[in-house]
């Protein structure tokens, strides 16, 4: 069982949300994403 933080959550925690959204838009990160829950 994982007791620490995942690598992705550690990387995202240091990024500004606006910068992350810019990267998603630039590299089409939401391509074929229907829903995120």
Secondary structure, 3 states (H helix, E strand, C coil): CCCCCCHHHHHHHHCCHHHHHHHHHHCCCCCCCCCCC
